[in-house]
Amino acid sequence: MHSFLLILKNEWRILKRGRALKILTLLALASGIYALVYGTTLVRRQQETLATLRQDEHERLDSLAAWAGLDTTTVDHKKKWAIATNAYYVNVPRGYRYALHDPSALTPLSLGMRDLFPYYQDVEGRAIFRQLFQQEISNPQKMLVGHFDWAFVVVFLLPLFMIVLSYNMLSSEKELGTFALLRSQPVTLRQVVLAKLLLRLALVFVFLVGITGLAAFTMELGGARNIGMLLKYLAIAVGYSLFWGAVVFAVVSFQKTSAFNALTLLGCWLVVVLVLPALLQQWLSVSQPMDRSRLENLVRDEYSQRQADSVVLKPYYARHPELYFPADTAPRELDLRAYYARNEQLDLTLAPLVEAYEQAMTAREATVSRMVWLLPAVNALDLFNGLAGTSAANHRDYLRQVRDFHGRWNSFFLPKVFKNELLRPADYEQFPAWSFQSLAPAFSISQGLLKLLLVSGLVFAMGWLRLK
Amino acid sequence: MIYQLIARKEFTATLRDRRFVVAGLLVLLLLLVATWTGFRNYQLLAEKRAQANQSARAAWLGQPEKNPHSAAHYGTFAFRPKSDLSFLDFGLDTFTGSSVYLEGHRQNDAKFSAAEDATLLIRFGEMTVTFVLQLLIPLLIIFLCFAAFTQEREEKTLNMLLSQGAQVPAVFWGKVTGYALVIGLVVVPALVMAATLLFAQTGFQATPDTLLRLLLLAVLYALYFGLFIVGSVFVSARSRSSRASLLTLLSTWILACIVLPKAAANLGESLYKVPSRYAFQKQLEEDMEKGIDGHDPASARAKELEKKVLAQYGVDSVSQLPINFDGMVMQQGEEYSSKVYQKHFGELQKQFQQQNSLAAMTSFINPYLAVRDLSMGLSGSDYEHFLDFKDKAEAYRFAMVKQLNEEMMISSKTGDWEKTVSRDFWAKTPDFAYQLPSVGWVLSKKWLSLAAFWLFSGMLIISITLGLKRFVPINS
C-alpha cells in the first residue's frame, strides 16, 4: 500500500511539473465553460420565444374573454361579442393555444435534437395533421456540425484529453530509461500502471465534478429532483470516462512505444466516437429507409376531396352519436359541422401513416440500442439526452401530448358548435389548458450505465490479463 | 536522381510496413463502403423524389373543372431532386428540407429533412465518401508521414543521406512524392468505383457539367491531400523526435477537423440571433397588413388599385368592369407578399451568413473548412444549391399563381367565385423541372473558400521552401 501511494505521489509531481497537464487543464476548462455558456444561451433564446408565445396567448384569450362579456349596444361591441361567443371562432382562428415543449432543467447541458425539432406548436380545432409538420428556423451549416455543449465535451473531447494525459504512462519510463529502476521496486507492473491510471482518472473526476458544480450554480438548479438528475448526469460522465480509462489501460498494457500508443488510442477514439456511429447511421438510412415527405401531399389530397356534407357527416355521427342534434335551436350564421367532420376524417386517414412512421423511427432506435454495447459514445449521449429531455423519443412524446391536447381542446368546443350554443364568459375559465409533462425526471439510466460499466470492465480485464 | 530514389524508397518501404498496409486497407474498405452506401442512399432518395414529383404533377393535371383560385389553394409540390454527385458528399442535404408545398397566398418553407428521421446518430456524422476523404485520409497521412524525417534522424541515416550529396529539398520532395503515391493507391480505387457508379446510374451519359464537377472534386482532394502530406513531412523535418512530431500533427488534426469547425459555427450562432419561426411569421403578417414601411395598409393598397383600374376602364364601380377585379386584387396581394417575403427572407439569409462568417474567416487558416465548403458546392449539396432550388420553386409558384389569377381575371366577372376552367387548362402550367446550376455558378459562389484555400496553400509552400533552407539535420 505504501509503495502504491508513493507511485501516486511521484506521478502527481511529474504531471504537475510538466507542461501537458497545464495546457490540458486550460483547454478542458475553456471548452467546459464555453459549453455551459453556449447551452444556456441557446436555451435562454428558446425560453424567450416561449415567453413571447405565453404572453401572446394570454393577451389573446384575455381580450376574447372580455369581449364575451361586452354589452351589445354598439356595433363595434356587438361584432366583438359575436366573435368571442362563437365556439368555432374561439376554437379555430382566434383562441388557439400554444403547446409548448418547455426545456427541462438539464437541457442546456445536452441540447440533443432541440435545434432539429420545433419546440412549440399552435393548436387549433382543425385537423391536427394540417398543423404539425413544421420546421423551426435554424442554420443548416450549424446543424451539420452540431452543438458544442457539455455532452459534446464529455463524449468527444474528454477521451482526447485523457489520451493526451496518459498515452505515455508506461512508455515514457522506458524512453527516459527509468523503467529498470521502476521494475526494481517491490511493486508489480499492474500496481504501477493502475496507480498512474487512477491518478489521471481522479483528475478527470475533479474536472467533471467541478464543471457539474459550476453548471448547478450558473443554471440555478435547485430542488432535490434537479440535483438528483444532475448527479445521474455526473454518474454517466464518470462511467464514460471509466470506459476510456479502461481503453487506455488496455492499450498501455501492450507496452509499446509512445508513438504506437498515441496512434492506437486515437484510432480507438476515431472508431468509437466517429466511425462506428457514422457507419451505423449510414447503414440505417439504407437498410431501414423512411420517407414522410409525402405526408403533406396526403393532407392536401385528403382535405381537397369534394364530398357532399351529408357524405362526410354520416360516418362522423356514427362515430360521435352524442354530437347529433337533429333540430337547431337558433339559425346558424355559419354551419361548420361538415368542416369538423372533414377535419376529423383527415386526421383519421393520416393517423395510421404517422403511426407507421413513428414505429419505423422506434425500430431504428431499437436497432441502435441493440448495438449500444459496441457504441459507448452513442450510449453516453443517449443517456445524456434522455436526462435532458432532448432526444427524438422526447420529441415524439411531446407530439403525442400535442395530439392529446388537440383532442381535449376539441371535445370542449365541439358540443357547443354542434348544439349551436354560445360561449359564455364563464366558459373561458373552463378551457382546456396545455401542460407539458416531461419524460426526463422519470428517465432511468441504470440499464445504459450498467452496459457502459460492463464494457469498461471487459476492456479493463483484457489489459489486466495482459499486464503481468 | 536522388529525388526519384527517395520517392521509390518511401513508396516501397511503406508498402512493406504491415501496420500501414492494415490501416490503409481499412481506410480503403471504409471508402468503398461509404461509396456504396452513399450511392444506395442517393438512389433511394432520387427515385422517391422523382416519383413524388411525377405524382404531384399527375395530381395537378388530374384536377377536375374548378375555379382557378381553388386550384391555387390546391397547389402543387416541388420535391428537390438529388444532384448526381451528392452521393459523394451529402453536405447539408440531410438538414435541409426535401419538399415545398407551392400554393397561393403564401411562401412555404421546405420541409421534411432527413435529419428529423435520423436517430441521435446523426450527431456523430454520416459515413460518406467525404467523411473519409476529409477526416480519415488526413489522419492516415499523418500516420504515414510523422516519422518521415525524425526516424531517419533517430536512426542516424539522415546524416549519411546528406553526406552522399543529397540536397535537403530533394530529400523532402522525394519523400512527399513517395507518400503521395501511397495515398493515391488508397484513394484511386474508390474514385474509380464512384465514377463507375455515377456513369452506370446515368446510363453512361453524364452531362459535361457533372464530369467537370467530378474532375474538380478530384483536383480539390488531390490538392488537399498534397497539403497534408507536405505539411506533415515538414513538421517531421522540424521536430525533435517522432513523438513530438506525432503530437503536433495529431493536435493540429483535432483542432482543425473537430474543434475549430464546431466552435466557429456555435460561436457564430451565439453571436448572431435569428428570429423564431413564430416571430418571422408575425413580421411577415404585419408587413403584409400594414405595408413594408408601416404606412401602406392592405386596405389602402386595394383602394388605390380599385381607383386606378376604374379610371383605366372609365367605369365607376367594379361590377361594371369587363374583368374579374378579385383576381386582380389577389394578384396584387401576391406581388406584395412576395416583396415582403423576399425582404424578410433576405434578412434571415444575411443573419445566417453572419453566423457562417466566423467559419469562413477561419477557413483562411484551416483548409479543412475551405475544402468542406468547396466539396459541398461541387457536389451540389451546399446551402447555395438549396437556396437555388428554393428560389426556383418560388419563381415557379409565383408564375403558377399569376397564371391562375389572370385566368380568373379574364374569364369571369367581379364577385364570381364559381366560374370554372376546363380540365385541359391545367396542362398550360408548365411542369416544374429543376436544373442544377453550372460549375461556373458554383465557383462564383465559392470564391471566398477558393481564395482561402489558395492563400493557405501558397503560404504553406512558401514557408516550407524558406524553412528548408534553414534546415538543421542533426539535433543540437
Boltz contact constraints between the chains, C-beta under 6 A:
constraints:
  - contact:
      token1: [A, 38]
      token2: [B, 266]
      max_distance: 6.0
  - contact:
      token1: [A, 38]
      token2: [B, 270]
      max_distance: 6.0
  - contact:
      token1: [A, 41]
      token2: [B, 270]
      max_distance: 6.0
  - contact:
      token1: [A, 49]
      token2: [B, 276]
      max_distance: 6.0
  - contact:
      token1: [A, 116]
      token2: [B, 115]
      max_distance: 6.0
  - contact:
      token1: [A, 116]
      token2: [B, 116]
      max_distance: 6.0
  - contact:
      token1: [A, 133]
      token2: [B, 111]
      max_distance: 6.0
  - contact:
      token1: [A, 135]
      token2: [B, 109]
      max_distance: 6.0
  - contact:
      token1: [A, 135]
      token2: [B, 111]
      max_distance: 6.0
  - contact:
      token1: [A, 136]
      token2: [B, 277]
      max_distance: 6.0
  - contact:
      token1: [A, 137]
      token2: [B, 274]
      max_distance: 6.0
  - contact:
      token1: [A, 137]
      token2: [B, 277]
      max_distance: 6.0
  - contact:
      token1: [A, 139]
      token2: [B, 352]
      max_distance: 6.0
  - contact:
      token1: [A, 139]
      token2: [B, 355]
      max_distance: 6.0
  - contact:
      token1: [A, 140]
      token2: [B, 92]
      max_distance: 6.0
  - contact:
      token1: [A, 140]
      token2: [B, 95]
      max_distance: 6.0
  - contact:
      token1: [A, 140]
      token2: [B, 96]
      max_distance: 6.0
  - contact:
      token1: [A, 140]
      token2: [B, 383]
      max_distance: 6.0
  - contact:
      token1: [A, 141]
      token2: [B, 356]
      max_distance: 6.0
  - contact:
      token1: [A, 142]
      token2: [B, 265]
      max_distance: 6.0
  - contact:
      token1: [A, 142]
      token2: [B, 269]
      max_distance: 6.0
  - contact:
      token1: [A, 143]
      token2: [B, 95]
      max_distance: 6.0
  - contact:
      token1: [A, 144]
      token2: [B, 92]
      max_distance: 6.0
  - contact:
      token1: [A, 144]
      token2: [B, 95]
      max_distance: 6.0
  - contact:
      token1: [A, 145]
      token2: [B, 261]
      max_distance: 6.0
  - contact:
      token1: [A, 145]
      token2: [B, 262]
      max_distance: 6.0
  - contact:
      token1: [A, 145]
      token2: [B, 265]
      max_distance: 6.0
  - contact:
      token1: [A, 146]
      token2: [B, 123]
      max_distance: 6.0
  - contact:
      token1: [A, 148]
      token2: [B, 262]
      max_distance: 6.0
  - contact:
      token1: [A, 148]
      token2: [B, 263]
      max_distance: 6.0
  - contact:
      token1: [A, 148]
      token2: [B, 266]
      max_distance: 6.0
  - contact:
      token1: [A, 258]
      token2: [B, 243]
      max_distance: 6.0
  - contact:
      token1: [A, 259]
      token2: [B, 242]
      max_distance: 6.0
  - contact:
      token1: [A, 259]
      token2: [B, 243]
      max_distance: 6.0
  - contact:
      token1: [A, 259]
      token2: [B, 246]
      max_distance: 6.0
  - contact:
      token1: [A, 262]
      token2: [B, 246]
      max_distance: 6.0
  - contact:
      token1: [A, 266]
      token2: [B, 250]
      max_distance: 6.0
  - contact:
      token1: [A, 277]
      token2: [B, 121]
      max_distance: 6.0
  - contact:
      token1: [A, 277]
      token2: [B, 124]
      max_distance: 6.0
  - contact:
      token1: [A, 278]
      token2: [B, 124]
      max_distance: 6.0
  - contact:
      token1: [A, 278]
      token2: [B, 125]
      max_distance: 6.0
  - contact:
      token1: [A, 278]
      token2: [B, 126]
      max_distance: 6.0
  - contact:
      token1: [A, 278]
      token2: [B, 127]
      max_distance: 6.0
  - contact:
      token1: [A, 279]
      token2: [B, 127]
      max_distance: 6.0
  - contact:
      token1: [A, 280]
      token2: [B, 121]
      max_distance: 6.0
  - contact:
      token1: [A, 281]
      token2: [B, 121]
      max_distance: 6.0
  - contact:
      token1: [A, 281]
      token2: [B, 126]
      max_distance: 6.0
  - contact:
      token1: [A, 282]
      token2: [B, 37]
      max_distance: 6.0
  - contact:
      token1: [A, 282]
      token2: [B, 126]
      max_distance: 6.0
  - contact:
      token1: [A, 282]
      token2: [B, 127]
      max_distance: 6.0
  - contact:
      token1: [A, 285]
      token2: [B, 41]
      max_distance: 6.0
  - contact:
      token1: [A, 286]
      token2: [B, 37]
      max_distance: 6.0
  - contact:
      token1: [A, 286]
      token2: [B, 40]
      max_distance: 6.0
  - contact:
      token1: [A, 286]
      token2: [B, 41]
      max_distance: 6.0
  - contact:
      token1: [A, 289]
      token2: [B, 44]
      max_distance: 6.0
  - contact:
      token1: [A, 290]
      token2: [B, 117]
      max_distance: 6.0
  - contact:
      token1: [A, 291]
      token2: [B, 48]
      max_distance: 6.0
  - contact:
      token1: [A, 292]
      token2: [B, 112]
      max_distance: 6.0
  - contact:
      token1: [A, 293]
      token2: [B, 98]
      max_distance: 6.0
  - contact:
      token1: [A, 293]
      token2: [B, 99]
      max_distance: 6.0
  - contact:
      token1: [A, 293]
      token2: [B, 112]
      max_distance: 6.0
  - contact:
      token1: [A, 294]
      token2: [B, 52]
      max_distance: 6.0
  - contact:
      token1: [A, 296]
      token2: [B, 101]
      max_distance: 6.0
  - contact:
      token1: [A, 297]
      token2: [B, 77]
      max_distance: 6.0
  - contact:
      token1: [A, 304]
      token2: [B, 74]
      max_distance: 6.0
  - contact:
      token1: [A, 364]
      token2: [B, 119]
      max_distance: 6.0
  - contact:
      token1: [A, 365]
      token2: [B, 119]
      max_distance: 6.0
  - contact:
      token1: [A, 368]
      token2: [B, 119]
      max_distance: 6.0
  - contact:
      token1: [A, 381]
      token2: [B, 120]
      max_distance: 6.0
  - contact:
      token1: [A, 382]
      token2: [B, 120]
      max_distance: 6.0
